[in-house]
């Protein structure tokens, strides 16, 4: 029982890290799209 909890906690931690990296990538992509849009308007 305890071992499965540890594994579950480790998986949740890994998922959280992955989610954060994904969010960072999306934020970067979002900024890039804004900059590209601004350049097109000029």
C-alpha positions as CSV (number, residue, x, y, z in Angstrom):
1,X,0.0,0.0,0.0
2,X,2.7,2.5,1.0
3,X,4.9,1.5,-2.0
4,X,2.0,2.2,-4.4
5,X,1.5,5.6,-2.8
6,X,5.1,6.5,-3.3
7,X,4.9,5.5,-7.0
8,X,1.7,7.5,-7.4
9,X,3.3,10.6,-5.8
10,X,6.4,10.2,-8.1
11,X,4.1,10.0,-11.1
12,X,2.1,13.0,-10.0
13,X,5.3,15.0,-9.5
14,X,6.6,14.0,-13.0
15,X,3.3,15.0,-14.5
16,X,3.4,18.4,-12.7
17,X,6.9,19.0,-14.1
18,X,5.8,18.0,-17.6
19,X,2.8,20.3,-17.3
20,X,5.0,23.2,-16.3
21,X,7.3,22.7,-19.3
22,X,4.3,22.5,-21.5
23,X,2.9,25.7,-20.1
24,X,6.3,27.4,-20.6
25,X,6.4,26.2,-24.3
26,X,2.8,27.5,-24.9
27,X,3.7,30.9,-23.3
28,X,6.7,31.2,-25.5
29,X,4.7,30.2,-28.6
30,X,2.0,32.8,-27.6
31,X,4.6,35.6,-27.3
32,X,6.1,34.6,-30.6
33,X,2.7,34.8,-32.3
34,X,2.1,38.2,-30.8
35,X,5.4,39.5,-32.0
36,X,4.8,38.0,-35.5
37,X,1.4,39.7,-35.6
38,X,2.9,43.0,-34.6
39,X,5.5,42.8,-37.3
40,X,2.9,42.0,-39.9
41,X,0.9,45.1,-39.0
42,X,3.9,47.5,-39.5
